[in-house]
Amino acid sequence: MERRMLFPQTGGLVHGGDYNPEQWLDRPDILEEDVRLMKKAGINSATLGVFSWSVLEPEEGEFHFEWLEEIVEKLYRNGIYTVLSTPSGARPAWLDAAYPEAMRVNRIGMRAHHGGRHNHCMTSRKYREKVSIIDRKLAERLGSHPGVMMYHISNEFGGECFCPACVRKFQEYLAEKYEHDIEKLNKAWWAAFWSHRYNSFDQIEPPFENGETSVMALNLEWKRFTTWNTNDFMKQEIAVLRSVTPNVPVTANFMQLFNGLDYRKMAPELDVISWDNYPLFHNDWETFGETMYGTAFQHAVMRSLKRGKPFMMMESAPGLVNWQTVNKVKRPGVHRLACLQAVACGSDTVQYFQWRKGRGSYEQFHGAVVDHMGTDDTRVFREVAEVGELLKKIAPVAGTLLHTRAALLFDWDNRWAIQDVKALSQATKKYEETCIDIWKAFFRLGVDMDVVGSDEDLSCYDVVVAPMLYMLQPGTARNLKAFVERGGQLLATYFTGYVDSDQLCYLGGFPGDGLKELFGIVSEEIDSLYPSDRNGIEMADNSRWEVREYAEILRVHDAQTLGVYTEDFYKGTAAVTCREHGKGKAYYVAARTDADQMLPLFEKMLTDAEIPMRKLPEGVEYHVRSGEEGNFAFYLNCTTREVTLSGVKGRDLVTDREIEDSLTLPGYGVAVVHFV
Ligand code: GAL
């Protein structure tokens, strides 16, 4: 079995975070103390340079890398490796003053003033040129330093720009996509509607708020273009770095299921996936366990962007953040639990924002390993140091992988199309929530699902759930059919296969593109229910599911009916069906129900697929990572109660004790059980 350690030089798992020495250059005593404290906290990596441009190049063309080099060197001498960031996430004032085109234009066509961060135009030639210059110098000066283990591109890419250069680039992008044939675009965009026909590509504007927002295909193409253009910007940064130091791996920190960019298009450009994890712990609308499960889903999204490699948790808050409506501190023990969860789900790093709290400005009260007190005896510091110790104990986990044979399909295009479609009930479309609820239901059965795109290779999976797959990409239907044919258990729901990738409706009955044959049904109508409306489903085993929000009315052609509606004019008609196809089965659930009600169906699918389940008490998480070092079962108690689990065998690396059968975890307790 494979073991692919991301950073062998660290000896295993990475423990580190964003470090901003440029804010303390006038305090050499603090910089000295930082190294001592890092060692004490078991830190073996620091992320440098994330927003350092105005210190690295205080005037145009005047570069100062010496301070950075000194710090990289000092850290390295102390066993701390650098994740070196390019500074393109925030611009110095001189740059915007000299080249205003670098500042974004908003949806109503207004150019921004200088300030903030993460807000440059991705198209601006001048900005790209300036970024390339500083990236090259950074790579030339520091990229070959043995202490530099990775590049971190910019920071949290996101956002759109509507400047004239972006508009032009969008038109070129469309011309390329529609083979310079405007009639092809008009056809794909159904442009005879409302007289929306274009004569040429240069007439097309992006969806300005005070302009054209009623063409679904235009709105979606703009989203696709924004991803494409951001990716293009990122690729340019990567190309410069690789031209100087081809062997330094690159990453860019993602933001969980961020709406603005299709990360699946960006992932192939990166050597390693990384993301910034800021759960709203201890909130007042869900249980702590639910927050943890939701985070496990986000980890799964990131893990699945590059299957076959561990990912990185690039940022997380050591204590609290400062930007939530309520900035609650993590309760004792939660830090360790959340860090271990990241590793359990496939991360080889536990990294923080930030190492030390700054004295001023926007993030002065954001949690950090080192507080304004500056000491190593704070609760947060102690908990971080404890994690440092723990990561050393579980170092053999580094490079192992979480393998699963179950997957949930989630597409960004589909998400955007559902958000925009003028149908259903605007307030309850809930595509993401529906996916997450189903993912969590499998998780409760002890099955970690990957989260993959509908056009990805499904050959390593035996159970696939595709909720609300409204838009089918070319090839998706074929992919799903082949999956079932070779023995897969597939489940789709209401609102599947209505439109193609241009958002043109399939004719002849939904789900289109051959899926109605696969499922053996046609959906004739979809009923949107008011918030207080309810229907029900009576299953063949006499269990009853509650239906809310959506109910499709089906014609069953060639499928077995497993459940029927209990109310309304479609009472008695099919709501849940199953069709055998090849060696597998295709289930269709035509209405929205709580995912937990579908558990028996999910269990049946898992049983038929011979995927083992591991049902644990509510609030206890279970993940397994495997590799040449053996298997590592992670048990995470996301409750404040002590729990005792049976059927656990192996050596717990946390306590260094052999477990014969029964494992007791205190509230928020963790175990990493190594077994062969
Ligand atoms: C992240 C960002 C960091 C820091 C952090 C605060 O989104 O990348 O630079 O601002 O949030 O939680």
Boltz pocket constraint, residues with backbone or C-beta under 6 A from the ligand:
constraints:
  - pocket:
      binder: B
      contacts: [[A, 155], [A, 156], [A, 276], [A, 278], [A, 315], [A, 321], [A, 322], [A, 353], [A, 363], [A, 366]]
      max_distance: 6.0
